Every structure is written in structure tokens, then in C-alpha cells.
Amino acid sequence: NGFSLRWTKTHPKSFSGSYYAERLGGYSSTVEHLVLQGLRVVGRADRIVSPDLRDRMAVLATLTDH
């Protein structure tokens, strides 16, 4: 469409392990409970994690000369 891709970059989201575990509840409350309990047992529920799920992206493109 007249643009040339120069670069792309994804950006991770940083939240606690418990936040991500609680999001699993939208799919399965059993899985949410098991993961949250597991994180608490190993002392990682409040640890910040930053997975790059590739759902946030920055793109730089420039107009191509015709």
C-alpha cells in the first residue's frame, strides 16, 4: 500500500504471577485455582513476570517513493 517496513518490535507486559493466574479464570476456574495455589506454595505469586505474548507491537514504516 505504498509503505516500506523499517522495523517492528514487540513489548512485554509486566504483572505479578498471581495476576496472570487470575486471568486464567476466564478459561477455567480449576486451572486458575491450581496455578495460583502452586505459585503461592513456591513463593512466586507476587513476583513480577514479563512474558512477551506478542500482542503489543510497535511498527515503523515509511512511505515508498514512486
Predicted model as a PDB file, atoms N, CA, C, CB and O in Angstrom, pLDDT in the B-factor column:
MODEL        1                                                                  
ATOM      1  N   ASN A   1       0.815  -1.195   0.000  1.00 82.00           N  
ATOM      2  CA  ASN A   1       0.000   0.000   0.000  1.00 82.00           C  
ATOM      3  C   ASN A   1       0.857   1.257   0.000  1.00 82.00           C  
ATOM      4  CB  ASN A   1      -0.926  -0.001   1.194  1.00 82.00           C  
ATOM      5  O   ASN A   1       0.414   2.302   0.477  1.00 82.00           O  
ATOM      6  N   GLY A   2       2.063   1.177  -0.521  1.00 91.00           N  
ATOM      7  CA  GLY A   2       2.915   2.347  -0.598  1.00 91.00           C  
ATOM      8  C   GLY A   2       3.839   2.558   0.586  1.00 91.00           C  
ATOM      9  O   GLY A   2       4.489   3.600   0.667  1.00 91.00           O  
ATOM     10  N   PHE A   3       3.920   1.625   1.492  1.00 94.00           N  
ATOM     11  CA  PHE A   3       4.784   1.745   2.657  1.00 94.00           C  
ATOM     12  C   PHE A   3       5.860   0.665   2.627  1.00 94.00           C  
ATOM     13  CB  PHE A   3       3.962   1.650   3.953  1.00 94.00           C  
ATOM     14  O   PHE A   3       5.649  -0.437   2.120  1.00 94.00           O  
ATOM     15  N   SER A   4       7.013   1.010   3.181  1.00 94.00           N  
ATOM     16  CA  SER A   4       8.099   0.042   3.353  1.00 94.00           C  
ATOM     17  C   SER A   4       8.326  -0.167   4.845  1.00 94.00           C  
ATOM     18  CB  SER A   4       9.414   0.525   2.649  1.00 94.00           C  
ATOM     19  O   SER A   4       8.481   0.794   5.598  1.00 94.00           O  
ATOM     20  N   LEU A   5       8.344  -1.402   5.256  1.00 95.00           N  
ATOM     21  CA  LEU A   5       8.562  -1.750   6.655  1.00 95.00           C  
ATOM     22  C   LEU A   5      10.022  -1.494   7.020  1.00 95.00           C  
ATOM     23  CB  LEU A   5       8.178  -3.230   6.925  1.00 95.00           C  
ATOM     24  O   LEU A   5      10.928  -1.986   6.347  1.00 95.00           O  
ATOM     25  N   ARG A   6      10.248  -0.725   8.080  1.00 96.00           N  
ATOM     26  CA  ARG A   6      11.605  -0.437   8.548  1.00 96.00           C  
ATOM     27  C   ARG A   6      11.981  -1.303   9.742  1.00 96.00           C  
ATOM     28  CB  ARG A   6      11.737   1.036   8.915  1.00 96.00           C  
ATOM     29  O   ARG A   6      13.080  -1.857   9.779  1.00 96.00           O  
ATOM     30  N   TRP A   7      11.089  -1.428  10.714  1.00 97.00           N  
ATOM     31  CA  TRP A   7      11.334  -2.314  11.844  1.00 97.00           C  
ATOM     32  C   TRP A   7      10.042  -2.576  12.597  1.00 97.00           C  
ATOM     33  CB  TRP A   7      12.388  -1.719  12.784  1.00 97.00           C  
ATOM     34  O   TRP A   7       9.078  -1.816  12.503  1.00 97.00           O  
ATOM     35  N   THR A   8      10.045  -3.667  13.345  1.00 97.00           N  
ATOM     36  CA  THR A   8       8.943  -3.996  14.251  1.00 97.00           C  
ATOM     37  C   THR A   8       9.551  -4.421  15.582  1.00 97.00           C  
ATOM     38  CB  THR A   8       8.020  -5.128  13.658  1.00 97.00           C  
ATOM     39  O   THR A   8      10.672  -4.925  15.641  1.00 97.00           O  
ATOM     40  N   LYS A   9       8.800  -4.210  16.626  1.00 97.00           N  
ATOM     41  CA  LYS A   9       9.248  -4.617  17.952  1.00 97.00           C  
ATOM     42  C   LYS A   9       8.020  -4.951  18.785  1.00 97.00           C  
ATOM     43  CB  LYS A   9      10.106  -3.501  18.632  1.00 97.00           C  
ATOM     44  O   LYS A   9       7.007  -4.255  18.719  1.00 97.00           O  
ATOM     45  N   THR A  10       8.114  -6.018  19.570  1.00 96.00           N  
ATOM     46  CA  THR A  10       7.043  -6.354  20.494  1.00 96.00           C  
ATOM     47  C   THR A  10       7.409  -5.844  21.888  1.00 96.00           C  
ATOM     48  CB  THR A  10       6.786  -7.888  20.511  1.00 96.00           C  
ATOM     49  O   THR A  10       8.579  -5.600  22.184  1.00 96.00           O  
ATOM     50  N   HIS A  11       6.403  -5.688  22.733  1.00 94.00           N  
ATOM     51  CA  HIS A  11       6.603  -5.162  24.080  1.00 94.00           C  
ATOM     52  C   HIS A  11       5.954  -6.094  25.091  1.00 94.00           C  
ATOM     53  CB  HIS A  11       6.024  -3.733  24.209  1.00 94.00           C  
ATOM     54  O   HIS A  11       4.750  -6.338  25.017  1.00 94.00           O  
ATOM     55  N   PRO A  12       6.728  -6.619  26.033  1.00 95.00           N  
ATOM     56  CA  PRO A  12       6.134  -7.493  27.051  1.00 95.00           C  
ATOM     57  C   PRO A  12       5.266  -6.695  28.024  1.00 95.00           C  
ATOM     58  CB  PRO A  12       7.234  -8.243  27.821  1.00 95.00           C  
ATOM     59  O   PRO A  12       5.421  -5.483  28.174  1.00 95.00           O  
ATOM     60  N   LYS A  13       4.364  -7.399  28.669  1.00 94.00           N  
ATOM     61  CA  LYS A  13       3.531  -6.804  29.719  1.00 94.00           C  
ATOM     62  C   LYS A  13       4.033  -7.342  31.048  1.00 94.00           C  
ATOM     63  CB  LYS A  13       1.997  -7.127  29.509  1.00 94.00           C  
ATOM     64  O   LYS A  13       4.224  -8.549  31.193  1.00 94.00           O  
ATOM     65  N   SER A  14       4.249  -6.469  32.016  1.00 96.00           N  
ATOM     66  CA  SER A  14       4.775  -6.874  33.331  1.00 96.00           C  
ATOM     67  C   SER A  14       3.679  -6.816  34.391  1.00 96.00           C  
ATOM     68  CB  SER A  14       5.959  -5.971  33.746  1.00 96.00           C  
ATOM     69  O   SER A  14       3.131  -5.756  34.692  1.00 96.00           O  
ATOM     70  N   PHE A  15       3.380  -7.981  34.941  1.00 97.00           N  
ATOM     71  CA  PHE A  15       2.403  -8.100  36.014  1.00 97.00           C  
ATOM     72  C   PHE A  15       2.868  -9.201  36.965  1.00 97.00           C  
ATOM     73  CB  PHE A  15       0.976  -8.405  35.451  1.00 97.00           C  
ATOM     74  O   PHE A  15       3.819  -9.926  36.673  1.00 97.00           O  
ATOM     75  N   SER A  16       2.199  -9.316  38.084  1.00 98.00           N  
ATOM     76  CA  SER A  16       2.539 -10.379  39.035  1.00 98.00           C  
ATOM     77  C   SER A  16       2.074 -11.732  38.500  1.00 98.00           C  
ATOM     78  CB  SER A  16       1.902 -10.099  40.421  1.00 98.00           C  
ATOM     79  O   SER A  16       1.173 -11.819  37.665  1.00 98.00           O  
ATOM     80  N   GLY A  17       2.711 -12.769  39.004  1.00 96.00           N  
ATOM     81  CA  GLY A  17       2.305 -14.114  38.624  1.00 96.00           C  
ATOM     82  C   GLY A  17       0.846 -14.376  38.983  1.00 96.00           C  
ATOM     83  O   GLY A  17       0.130 -15.042  38.236  1.00 96.00           O  
ATOM     84  N   SER A  18       0.408 -13.855  40.122  1.00 97.00           N  
ATOM     85  CA  SER A  18      -0.988 -14.067  40.523  1.00 97.00           C  
ATOM     86  C   SER A  18      -1.958 -13.371  39.573  1.00 97.00           C  
ATOM     87  CB  SER A  18      -1.212 -13.565  41.951  1.00 97.00           C  
ATOM     88  O   SER A  18      -3.053 -13.877  39.328  1.00 97.00           O  
ATOM     89  N   TYR A  19      -1.567 -12.216  39.039  1.00 97.00           N  
ATOM     90  CA  TYR A  19      -2.425 -11.533  38.068  1.00 97.00           C  
ATOM     91  C   TYR A  19      -2.654 -12.426  36.856  1.00 97.00           C  
ATOM     92  CB  TYR A  19      -1.800 -10.186  37.635  1.00 97.00           C  
ATOM     93  O   TYR A  19      -3.790 -12.614  36.420  1.00 97.00           O  
ATOM     94  N   TYR A  20      -1.566 -12.979  36.312  1.00 95.00           N  
ATOM     95  CA  TYR A  20      -1.706 -13.862  35.148  1.00 95.00           C  
ATOM     96  C   TYR A  20      -2.506 -15.107  35.490  1.00 95.00           C  
ATOM     97  CB  TYR A  20      -0.331 -14.261  34.611  1.00 95.00           C  
ATOM     98  O   TYR A  20      -3.322 -15.561  34.689  1.00 95.00           O  
ATOM     99  N   ALA A  21      -2.277 -15.665  36.679  1.00 96.00           N  
ATOM    100  CA  ALA A  21      -3.030 -16.855  37.088  1.00 96.00           C  
ATOM    101  C   ALA A  21      -4.526 -16.537  37.177  1.00 96.00           C  
ATOM    102  CB  ALA A  21      -2.511 -17.386  38.450  1.00 96.00           C  
ATOM    103  O   ALA A  21      -5.362 -17.339  36.761  1.00 96.00           O  
ATOM    104  N   GLU A  22      -4.853 -15.370  37.717  1.00 96.00           N  
ATOM    105  CA  GLU A  22      -6.259 -14.978  37.843  1.00 96.00           C  
ATOM    106  C   GLU A  22      -6.907 -14.770  36.476  1.00 96.00           C  
ATOM    107  CB  GLU A  22      -6.379 -13.701  38.675  1.00 96.00           C  
ATOM    108  O   GLU A  22      -8.111 -14.986  36.332  1.00 96.00           O  
ATOM    109  N   ARG A  23      -6.153 -14.365  35.496  1.00 95.00           N  
ATOM    110  CA  ARG A  23      -6.701 -14.196  34.134  1.00 95.00           C  
ATOM    111  C   ARG A  23      -7.108 -15.547  33.544  1.00 95.00           C  
ATOM    112  CB  ARG A  23      -5.661 -13.503  33.207  1.00 95.00           C  
ATOM    113  O   ARG A  23      -7.988 -15.610  32.685  1.00 95.00           O  
ATOM    114  N   LEU A  24      -6.472 -16.626  34.003  1.00 95.00           N  
ATOM    115  CA  LEU A  24      -6.826 -17.960  33.531  1.00 95.00           C  
ATOM    116  C   LEU A  24      -8.252 -18.331  33.935  1.00 95.00           C  
ATOM    117  CB  LEU A  24      -5.839 -18.992  34.076  1.00 95.00           C  
ATOM    118  O   LEU A  24      -8.861 -19.209  33.324  1.00 95.00           O  
ATOM    119  N   GLY A  25      -8.782 -17.670  34.955  1.00 95.00           N  
ATOM    120  CA  GLY A  25     -10.133 -17.950  35.424  1.00 95.00           C  
ATOM    121  C   GLY A  25     -11.189 -17.738  34.355  1.00 95.00           C  
ATOM    122  O   GLY A  25     -12.262 -18.339  34.412  1.00 95.00           O  
ATOM    123  N   GLY A  26     -10.895 -16.889  33.383  1.00 95.00           N  
ATOM    124  CA  GLY A  26     -11.835 -16.684  32.285  1.00 95.00           C  
ATOM    125  C   GLY A  26     -11.955 -17.900  31.393  1.00 95.00           C  
ATOM    126  O   GLY A  26     -12.920 -18.031  30.641  1.00 95.00           O  
ATOM    127  N   TYR A  27     -10.981 -18.788  31.473  1.00 96.00           N  
ATOM    128  CA  TYR A  27     -10.984 -20.015  30.671  1.00 96.00           C  
ATOM    129  C   TYR A  27     -11.346 -21.226  31.515  1.00 96.00           C  
ATOM    130  CB  TYR A  27      -9.622 -20.228  30.016  1.00 96.00           C  
ATOM    131  O   TYR A  27     -12.108 -22.092  31.085  1.00 96.00           O  
ATOM    132  N   SER A  28     -10.792 -21.279  32.719  1.00 97.00           N  
ATOM    133  CA  SER A  28     -11.040 -22.419  33.593  1.00 97.00           C  
ATOM    134  C   SER A  28     -10.755 -22.013  35.035  1.00 97.00           C  
ATOM    135  CB  SER A  28     -10.171 -23.640  33.178  1.00 97.00           C  
ATOM    136  O   SER A  28      -9.617 -21.696  35.381  1.00 97.00           O  
ATOM    137  N   SER A  29     -11.780 -22.023  35.869  1.00 97.00           N  
ATOM    138  CA  SER A  29     -11.574 -21.655  37.272  1.00 97.00           C  
ATOM    139  C   SER A  29     -10.711 -22.701  37.986  1.00 97.00           C  
ATOM    140  CB  SER A  29     -12.933 -21.501  37.994  1.00 97.00           C  
ATOM    141  O   SER A  29      -9.988 -22.373  38.927  1.00 97.00           O  
ATOM    142  N   THR A  30     -10.785 -23.950  37.543  1.00 97.00           N  
ATOM    143  CA  THR A  30      -9.955 -25.002  38.128  1.00 97.00           C  
ATOM    144  C   THR A  30      -8.479 -24.750  37.850  1.00 97.00           C  
ATOM    145  CB  THR A  30     -10.366 -26.375  37.582  1.00 97.00           C  
ATOM    146  O   THR A  30      -7.645 -24.851  38.750  1.00 97.00           O  
ATOM    147  N   VAL A  31      -8.160 -24.421  36.601  1.00 97.00           N  
ATOM    148  CA  VAL A  31      -6.765 -24.132  36.242  1.00 97.00           C  
ATOM    149  C   VAL A  31      -6.291 -22.887  36.992  1.00 97.00           C  
ATOM    150  CB  VAL A  31      -6.617 -23.931  34.701  1.00 97.00           C  
ATOM    151  O   VAL A  31      -5.172 -22.865  37.504  1.00 97.00           O  
ATOM    152  N   GLU A  32      -7.128 -21.858  37.062  1.00 97.00           N  
ATOM    153  CA  GLU A  32      -6.763 -20.645  37.816  1.00 97.00           C  
ATOM    154  C   GLU A  32      -6.394 -21.004  39.248  1.00 97.00           C  
ATOM    155  CB  GLU A  32      -7.924 -19.620  37.807  1.00 97.00           C  
ATOM    156  O   GLU A  32      -5.352 -20.582  39.749  1.00 97.00           O  
ATOM    157  N   HIS A  33      -7.242 -21.778  39.901  1.00 97.00           N  
ATOM    158  CA  HIS A  33      -7.019 -22.151  41.298  1.00 97.00           C  
ATOM    159  C   HIS A  33      -5.724 -22.950  41.462  1.00 97.00           C  
ATOM    160  CB  HIS A  33      -8.207 -22.965  41.827  1.00 97.00           C  
ATOM    161  O   HIS A  33      -4.932 -22.672  42.362  1.00 97.00           O  
ATOM    162  N   LEU A  34      -5.512 -23.927  40.603  1.00 97.00           N  
ATOM    163  CA  LEU A  34      -4.313 -24.769  40.704  1.00 97.00           C  
ATOM    164  C   LEU A  34      -3.034 -23.966  40.481  1.00 97.00           C  
ATOM    165  CB  LEU A  34      -4.386 -25.912  39.694  1.00 97.00           C  
ATOM    166  O   LEU A  34      -2.067 -24.121  41.227  1.00 97.00           O  
ATOM    167  N   VAL A  35      -3.022 -23.114  39.467  1.00 97.00           N  
ATOM    168  CA  VAL A  35      -1.823 -22.319  39.176  1.00 97.00           C  
ATOM    169  C   VAL A  35      -1.572 -21.324  40.305  1.00 97.00           C  
ATOM    170  CB  VAL A  35      -1.970 -21.574  37.821  1.00 97.00           C  
ATOM    171  O   VAL A  35      -0.432 -21.158  40.740  1.00 97.00           O  
ATOM    172  N   LEU A  36      -2.623 -20.664  40.782  1.00 97.00           N  
ATOM    173  CA  LEU A  36      -2.464 -19.690  41.865  1.00 97.00           C  
ATOM    174  C   LEU A  36      -1.951 -20.360  43.136  1.00 97.00           C  
ATOM    175  CB  LEU A  36      -3.796 -18.982  42.145  1.00 97.00           C  
ATOM    176  O   LEU A  36      -1.064 -19.827  43.804  1.00 97.00           O  
ATOM    177  N   GLN A  37      -2.496 -21.512  43.471  1.00 98.00           N  
ATOM    178  CA  GLN A  37      -2.022 -22.243  44.646  1.00 98.00           C  
ATOM    179  C   GLN A  37      -0.570 -22.673  44.467  1.00 98.00           C  
ATOM    180  CB  GLN A  37      -2.909 -23.469  44.910  1.00 98.00           C  
ATOM    181  O   GLN A  37       0.225 -22.570  45.400  1.00 98.00           O  
ATOM    182  N   GLY A  38      -0.221 -23.150  43.284  1.00 97.00           N  
ATOM    183  CA  GLY A  38       1.163 -23.549  43.010  1.00 97.00           C  
ATOM    184  C   GLY A  38       2.120 -22.379  43.160  1.00 97.00           C  
ATOM    185  O   GLY A  38       3.197 -22.526  43.740  1.00 97.00           O  
ATOM    186  N   LEU A  39       1.733 -21.214  42.640  1.00 97.00           N  
ATOM    187  CA  LEU A  39       2.586 -20.024  42.768  1.00 97.00           C  
ATOM    188  C   LEU A  39       2.754 -19.629  44.236  1.00 97.00           C  
ATOM    189  CB  LEU A  39       1.992 -18.843  41.966  1.00 97.00           C  
ATOM    190  O   LEU A  39       3.840 -19.229  44.656  1.00 97.00           O  
ATOM    191  N   ARG A  40       1.693 -19.740  44.998  1.00 97.00           N  
ATOM    192  CA  ARG A  40       1.780 -19.389  46.428  1.00 97.00           C  
ATOM    193  C   ARG A  40       2.685 -20.364  47.181  1.00 97.00           C  
ATOM    194  CB  ARG A  40       0.372 -19.380  47.068  1.00 97.00           C  
ATOM    195  O   ARG A  40       3.471 -19.954  48.035  1.00 97.00           O  
ATOM    196  N   VAL A  41       2.573 -21.639  46.866  1.00 98.00           N  
ATOM    197  CA  VAL A  41       3.385 -22.661  47.543  1.00 98.00           C  
ATOM    198  C   VAL A  41       4.874 -22.410  47.319  1.00 98.00           C  
ATOM    199  CB  VAL A  41       3.006 -24.070  47.042  1.00 98.00           C  
ATOM    200  O   VAL A  41       5.673 -22.541  48.246  1.00 98.00           O  
ATOM    201  N   VAL A  42       5.247 -22.051  46.096  1.00 97.00           N  
ATOM    202  CA  VAL A  42       6.670 -21.836  45.802  1.00 97.00           C  
ATOM    203  C   VAL A  42       7.108 -20.384  46.034  1.00 97.00           C  
ATOM    204  CB  VAL A  42       6.962 -22.231  44.360  1.00 97.00           C  
ATOM    205  O   VAL A  42       8.247 -20.020  45.742  1.00 97.00           O  
ATOM    206  N   GLY A  43       6.191 -19.555  46.563  1.00 97.00           N  
ATOM    207  CA  GLY A  43       6.537 -18.175  46.905  1.00 97.00           C  
ATOM    208  C   GLY A  43       6.727 -17.253  45.710  1.00 97.00           C  
ATOM    209  O   GLY A  43       7.515 -16.309  45.770  1.00 97.00           O  
ATOM    210  N   ARG A  44       6.010 -17.521  44.624  1.00 96.00           N  
ATOM    211  CA  ARG A  44       6.182 -16.718  43.411  1.00 96.00           C  
ATOM    212  C   ARG A  44       4.935 -15.940  42.998  1.00 96.00           C  
ATOM    213  CB  ARG A  44       6.596 -17.606  42.283  1.00 96.00           C  
ATOM    214  O   ARG A  44       4.934 -15.311  41.940  1.00 96.00           O  
ATOM    215  N   ALA A  45       3.890 -15.966  43.792  1.00 97.00           N  
ATOM    216  CA  ALA A  45       2.633 -15.316  43.416  1.00 97.00           C  
ATOM    217  C   ALA A  45       2.792 -13.812  43.230  1.00 97.00           C  
ATOM    218  CB  ALA A  45       1.574 -15.589  44.463  1.00 97.00           C  
ATOM    219  O   ALA A  45       2.136 -13.223  42.371  1.00 97.00           O  
ATOM    220  N   ASP A  46       3.656 -13.184  44.028  1.00 97.00           N  
ATOM    221  CA  ASP A  46       3.817 -11.734  43.950  1.00 97.00           C  
ATOM    222  C   ASP A  46       5.000 -11.302  43.093  1.00 97.00           C  
ATOM    223  CB  ASP A  46       3.974 -11.169  45.328  1.00 97.00           C  
ATOM    224  O   ASP A  46       5.250 -10.107  42.936  1.00 97.00           O  
ATOM    225  N   ARG A  47       5.716 -12.249  42.548  1.00 97.00           N  
ATOM    226  CA  ARG A  47       6.869 -11.925  41.690  1.00 97.00           C  
ATOM    227  C   ARG A  47       6.389 -11.363  40.357  1.00 97.00           C  
ATOM    228  CB  ARG A  47       7.754 -13.181  41.456  1.00 97.00           C  
ATOM    229  O   ARG A  47       5.430 -11.865  39.770  1.00 97.00           O  
ATOM    230  N   ILE A  48       7.055 -10.330  39.891  1.00 97.00           N  
ATOM    231  CA  ILE A  48       6.715  -9.719  38.608  1.00 97.00           C  
ATOM    232  C   ILE A  48       7.306 -10.556  37.476  1.00 97.00           C  
ATOM    233  CB  ILE A  48       7.232  -8.252  38.535  1.00 97.00           C  
ATOM    234  O   ILE A  48       8.486 -10.905  37.486  1.00 97.00           O  
ATOM    235  N   VAL A  49       6.463 -10.864  36.514  1.00 95.00           N  
ATOM    236  CA  VAL A  49       6.906 -11.589  35.325  1.00 95.00           C  
ATOM    237  C   VAL A  49       6.552 -10.750  34.104  1.00 95.00           C  
ATOM    238  CB  VAL A  49       6.251 -13.014  35.242  1.00 95.00           C  
ATOM    239  O   VAL A  49       5.592  -9.979  34.123  1.00 95.00           O  
ATOM    240  N   SER A  50       7.336 -10.908  33.047  1.00 96.00           N  
ATOM    241  CA  SER A  50       7.147 -10.103  31.841  1.00 96.00           C  
ATOM    242  C   SER A  50       7.180 -10.975  30.583  1.00 96.00           C  
ATOM    243  CB  SER A  50       8.223  -9.012  31.754  1.00 96.00           C  
ATOM    244  O   SER A  50       8.129 -10.907  29.802  1.00 96.00           O  
ATOM    245  N   PRO A  51       6.150 -11.788  30.392  1.00 94.00           N  
ATOM    246  CA  PRO A  51       6.146 -12.601  29.170  1.00 94.00           C  
ATOM    247  C   PRO A  51       5.843 -11.735  27.952  1.00 94.00           C  
ATOM    248  CB  PRO A  51       5.114 -13.744  29.280  1.00 94.00           C  
ATOM    249  O   PRO A  51       5.016 -10.826  28.016  1.00 94.00           O  
ATOM    250  N   ASP A  52       6.504 -12.018  26.870  1.00 95.00           N  
ATOM    251  CA  ASP A  52       6.225 -11.308  25.624  1.00 95.00           C  
ATOM    252  C   ASP A  52       5.248 -12.158  24.826  1.00 95.00           C  
ATOM    253  CB  ASP A  52       7.544 -11.024  24.805  1.00 95.00           C  
ATOM    254  O   ASP A  52       5.648 -13.067  24.098  1.00 95.00           O  
ATOM    255  N   LEU A  53       3.967 -11.855  24.969  1.00 92.00           N  
ATOM    256  CA  LEU A  53       2.921 -12.616  24.299  1.00 92.00           C  
ATOM    257  C   LEU A  53       2.709 -12.159  22.855  1.00 92.00           C  
ATOM    258  CB  LEU A  53       1.623 -12.499  25.073  1.00 92.00           C  
ATOM    259  O   LEU A  53       1.838 -12.671  22.152  1.00 92.00           O  
ATOM    260  N   ARG A  54       3.508 -11.199  22.431  1.00 93.00           N  
ATOM    261  CA  ARG A  54       3.465 -10.670  21.063  1.00 93.00           C  
ATOM    262  C   ARG A  54       2.102 -10.098  20.688  1.00 93.00           C  
ATOM    263  CB  ARG A  54       3.838 -11.755  20.083  1.00 93.00           C  
ATOM    264  O   ARG A  54       1.702 -10.119  19.524  1.00 93.00           O  
ATOM    265  N   ASP A  55       1.388  -9.581  21.712  1.00 92.00           N  
ATOM    266  CA  ASP A  55       0.094  -8.977  21.436  1.00 92.00           C  
ATOM    267  C   ASP A  55       0.144  -7.447  21.491  1.00 92.00           C  
ATOM    268  CB  ASP A  55      -0.935  -9.496  22.421  1.00 92.00           C  
ATOM    269  O   ASP A  55      -0.873  -6.781  21.298  1.00 92.00           O  
ATOM    270  N   ARG A  56       1.335  -6.892  21.757  1.00 94.00           N  
ATOM    271  CA  ARG A  56       1.559  -5.442  21.674  1.00 94.00           C  
ATOM    272  C   ARG A  56       2.758  -5.232  20.772  1.00 94.00           C  
ATOM    273  CB  ARG A  56       1.789  -4.792  23.100  1.00 94.00           C  
ATOM    274  O   ARG A  56       3.810  -5.842  20.970  1.00 94.00           O  
ATOM    275  N   MET A  57       2.600  -4.376  19.794  1.00 95.00           N  
ATOM    276  CA  MET A  57       3.647  -4.249  18.790  1.00 95.00           C  
ATOM    277  C   MET A  57       3.799  -2.793  18.347  1.00 95.00           C  
ATOM    278  CB  MET A  57       3.340  -5.145  17.584  1.00 95.00           C  
ATOM    279  O   MET A  57       2.816  -2.062  18.226  1.00 95.00           O  
ATOM    280  N   ALA A  58       5.027  -2.392  18.112  1.00 96.00           N  
ATOM    281  CA  ALA A  58       5.328  -1.098  17.505  1.00 96.00           C  
ATOM    282  C   ALA A  58       5.888  -1.381  16.106  1.00 96.00           C  
ATOM    283  CB  ALA A  58       6.353  -0.257  18.387  1.00 96.00           C  
ATOM    284  O   ALA A  58       6.683  -2.302  15.920  1.00 96.00           O  
ATOM    285  N   VAL A  59       5.468  -0.593  15.150  1.00 96.00           N  
ATOM    286  CA  VAL A  59       5.896  -0.781  13.757  1.00 96.00           C  
ATOM    287  C   VAL A  59       6.310   0.565  13.200  1.00 96.00           C  
ATOM    288  CB  VAL A  59       4.763  -1.418  12.885  1.00 96.00           C  
ATOM    289  O   VAL A  59       5.619   1.566  13.388  1.00 96.00           O  
ATOM    290  N   LEU A  60       7.444   0.582  12.513  1.00 97.00           N  
ATOM    291  CA  LEU A  60       7.864   1.788  11.799  1.00 97.00           C  
ATOM    292  C   LEU A  60       7.877   1.477  10.309  1.00 97.00           C  
ATOM    293  CB  LEU A  60       9.272   2.283  12.285  1.00 97.00           C  
ATOM    294  O   LEU A  60       8.584   0.575   9.860  1.00 97.00           O  
ATOM    295  N   ALA A  61       7.099   2.221   9.558  1.00 96.00           N  
ATOM    296  CA  ALA A  61       7.048   2.078   8.109  1.00 96.00           C  
ATOM    297  C   ALA A  61       7.115   3.470   7.502  1.00 96.00           C  
ATOM    298  CB  ALA A  61       5.755   1.319   7.649  1.00 96.00           C  
ATOM    299  O   ALA A  61       6.587   4.431   8.063  1.00 96.00           O  
ATOM    300  N   THR A  62       7.756   3.565   6.377  1.00 96.00           N  
ATOM    301  CA  THR A  62       7.851   4.854   5.687  1.00 96.00           C  
ATOM    302  C   THR A  62       7.213   4.746   4.311  1.00 96.00           C  
ATOM    303  CB  THR A  62       9.326   5.311   5.567  1.00 96.00           C  
ATOM    304  O   THR A  62       7.133   3.672   3.715  1.00 96.00           O  
ATOM    305  N   LEU A  63       6.766   5.890   3.834  1.00 95.00           N  
ATOM    306  CA  LEU A  63       6.174   5.933   2.500  1.00 95.00           C  
ATOM    307  C   LEU A  63       7.245   5.623   1.461  1.00 95.00           C  
ATOM    308  CB  LEU A  63       5.526   7.316   2.225  1.00 95.00           C  
ATOM    309  O   LEU A  63       8.350   6.165   1.504  1.00 95.00           O  
ATOM    310  N   THR A  64       6.905   4.766   0.550  1.00 90.00           N  
ATOM    311  CA  THR A  64       7.827   4.409  -0.536  1.00 90.00           C  
ATOM    312  C   THR A  64       7.707   5.459  -1.633  1.00 90.00           C  
ATOM    313  CB  THR A  64       7.521   2.974  -1.099  1.00 90.00           C  
ATOM    314  O   THR A  64       6.602   5.841  -2.019  1.00 90.00           O  
ATOM    315  N   ASP A  65       8.846   5.922  -2.133  1.00 80.00           N  
ATOM    316  CA  ASP A  65       8.823   6.880  -3.243  1.00 80.00           C  
ATOM    317  C   ASP A  65       8.358   6.168  -4.506  1.00 80.00           C  
ATOM    318  CB  ASP A  65      10.225   7.525  -3.460  1.00 80.00           C  
ATOM    319  O   ASP A  65       8.782   5.049  -4.795  1.00 80.00           O  
ATOM    320  N   HIS A  66       7.490   6.826  -5.248  1.00 64.00           N  
ATOM    321  CA  HIS A  66       7.012   6.233  -6.517  1.00 64.00           C  
ATOM    322  C   HIS A  66       7.642   6.920  -7.690  1.00 64.00           C  
ATOM    323  CB  HIS A  66       5.485   6.318  -6.630  1.00 64.00           C  
ATOM    324  O   HIS A  66       7.366   6.563  -8.836  1.00 64.00           O  
TER     325      HIS A  66                                                      
ENDMDL                                                                          
END                                                                             
